[in-house]
Amino acid sequence: MSILFTPVRIGGLVVPNRFVRSATHDYMADDEGRVTDANVALFSRLAEGEVGLIVTGHAFVRPSGKASPRQIAVCSDRFIEGLARIPAAVHGFPSRVFLQIAHAGRQTKPRLCGGVPVSPSAVYDPVSKVRPRELAREEIPALVSDFVAAARRAQRAGFDGVQLHAAHGYLISSFLSPHTNRRTDEWGGPVGNRARILLEVLGGVKSACGASFPVIVKLNSTDLMEGGLTLDDAIAVARLLDANGIDGIEVSGGMAEAGLGSMWPGLRREEDEGYFVDAAARIKQAVRVPVFGLGGIRTLAAAERMVADGRVDLVSLSRPLIRDPFLVRNFREGRAARSGCVSCNKCQSLRGIRCAGPKEL
Ligand SMILES: Cc1cc2nc3c(=O)[nH]c(=O)nc-3n(C[C@H](O)[C@H](O)[C@H](O)COP(=O)(O)O)c2cc1C
């Protein structure tokens, strides 16, 4: 039997197979961030489609950390009841579901976040055309508390765990990056200082939710930018996370300013699928916890090789599951050997994600 359809442990949690739905903002919450019927239907389909571990889109931990329209909110207790509809729908199936918790940092707009965006340092972002305000040293502990409170809300809502968003140039990622973090206090400088906010969030979540509540991270392995985070930095961060109780590491890369984010366009040859998997394999050598590989994985054969060869423990998919939420089940039943996703990146839509690619491959 394919290793892809064997269970794996994330902390104490058993995930029924090796397929992860990588966090995907679905533009389906209401204007305030409340979960809608469309959200619930989407998660229910992914679970019916046998995705082992489903990660939601990034949910904002405070209003000023909102990155995008129609994003899920986890910034107040009043959202718990709506959030609870997601695990309730998923748990009708063997799948597990984690809430991804995030703060936009400088990658947002004042009209979305309600003020001047904040960042570790006031480094202009040419994409959002924002010069963020540098966070005062005393403001940072409150941000840590917001992430911790958000994780606790996710736990109360019935999620199986949380994923800390430390990738793609958003707030935690911008602390890790020497390009956006030019601080000279304890939150900047050497990589251990740049990782401090992430480690404090991890420690805070584990104290608030209990050591057995799974906490994973989506981590940049590179910012794909001159002067940005390097793989050596990412390996150092991964080691620190591993030593401090993280339960799994999903390896990604890119940031808006780099021009190349996490969703690379176009199709690649089967042997080149998984554009962050080389980095993930390097990180896997440095840690004990499960590592998730991703980036343009489209064929069952490529996914199988990555896991069978021990380069990664799980494989994450985003766009292929927008095209077909039943892809994993179709793989298992032998009905499909590859996704029909051509990475055209037309799936983002303010009216809710949907595949707008060619009907046939
Ligand atoms: C519509 C869309 C929304 C996304 N939203 C998120 C998100 O909320 N959080 C996140 O970490 N990554 C997000 N991503 C990135 C994906 O999780 C994934 O890392 C990337 O698309 C590469 O995987 P793929 O080639 O399988 O699509 C998003 C991607 C897409 C296409």
PDBQT file of the ligand as one rigid body, heavy atoms in Angstrom, charges set to zero:
ROOT
HETATM    1  C1  LIG A 401      -6.236  31.186  -3.027  1.00  0.00    +0.000 C 
HETATM    2  C2  LIG A 401      -5.041  30.927  -2.150  1.00  0.00    +0.000 A 
HETATM    3  C3  LIG A 401      -5.055  31.368  -0.833  1.00  0.00    +0.000 A 
HETATM    4  C4  LIG A 401      -3.972  31.094   0.020  1.00  0.00    +0.000 A 
HETATM    5  N1  LIG A 401      -4.059  31.461   1.336  1.00  0.00    +0.000 NA
HETATM    6  C5  LIG A 401      -3.064  31.098   2.191  1.00  0.00    +0.000 A 
HETATM    7  C6  LIG A 401      -3.202  31.339   3.585  1.00  0.00    +0.000 A 
HETATM    8  O1  LIG A 401      -4.219  31.847   4.066  1.00  0.00    +0.000 OA
HETATM    9  N2  LIG A 401      -2.178  30.981   4.396  1.00  0.00    +0.000 N 
HETATM   10  C7  LIG A 401      -1.043  30.360   3.896  1.00  0.00    +0.000 A 
HETATM   11  O2  LIG A 401      -0.148  30.046   4.675  1.00  0.00    +0.000 OA
HETATM   12  N3  LIG A 401      -0.895  30.112   2.584  1.00  0.00    +0.000 NA
HETATM   13  C8  LIG A 401      -1.876  30.450   1.729  1.00  0.00    +0.000 A 
HETATM   14  N4  LIG A 401      -1.769  30.122   0.395  1.00  0.00    +0.000 N 
HETATM   15  C9  LIG A 401      -0.567  29.394  -0.075  1.00  0.00    +0.000 C 
HETATM   16  C10 LIG A 401      -0.826  27.893  -0.128  1.00  0.00    +0.000 C 
HETATM   17  O3  LIG A 401      -1.090  27.362   1.153  1.00  0.00    +0.000 OA
HETATM   18  C11 LIG A 401       0.383  27.109  -0.695  1.00  0.00    +0.000 C 
HETATM   19  O4  LIG A 401       1.466  27.289   0.189  1.00  0.00    +0.000 OA
HETATM   20  C12 LIG A 401       0.774  27.519  -2.106  1.00  0.00    +0.000 C 
HETATM   21  O5  LIG A 401      -0.358  27.796  -2.907  1.00  0.00    +0.000 OA
HETATM   22  C13 LIG A 401       1.618  26.433  -2.813  1.00  0.00    +0.000 C 
HETATM   23  O6  LIG A 401       0.937  25.200  -2.843  1.00  0.00    +0.000 OA
HETATM   24  P1  LIG A 401       0.151  24.672  -4.175  1.00  0.00    +0.000 P 
HETATM   25  O7  LIG A 401       1.143  24.687  -5.298  1.00  0.00    +0.000 OA
HETATM   26  O8  LIG A 401      -0.285  23.291  -3.807  1.00  0.00    +0.000 OA
HETATM   27  O9  LIG A 401      -0.971  25.615  -4.426  1.00  0.00    +0.000 OA
HETATM   28  C14 LIG A 401      -2.831  30.392  -0.470  1.00  0.00    +0.000 A 
HETATM   29  C15 LIG A 401      -2.831  29.951  -1.803  1.00  0.00    +0.000 A 
HETATM   30  C16 LIG A 401      -3.913  30.197  -2.638  1.00  0.00    +0.000 A 
HETATM   31  C17 LIG A 401      -3.892  29.657  -4.044  1.00  0.00    +0.000 C 
ENDROOT
TORSDOF 0
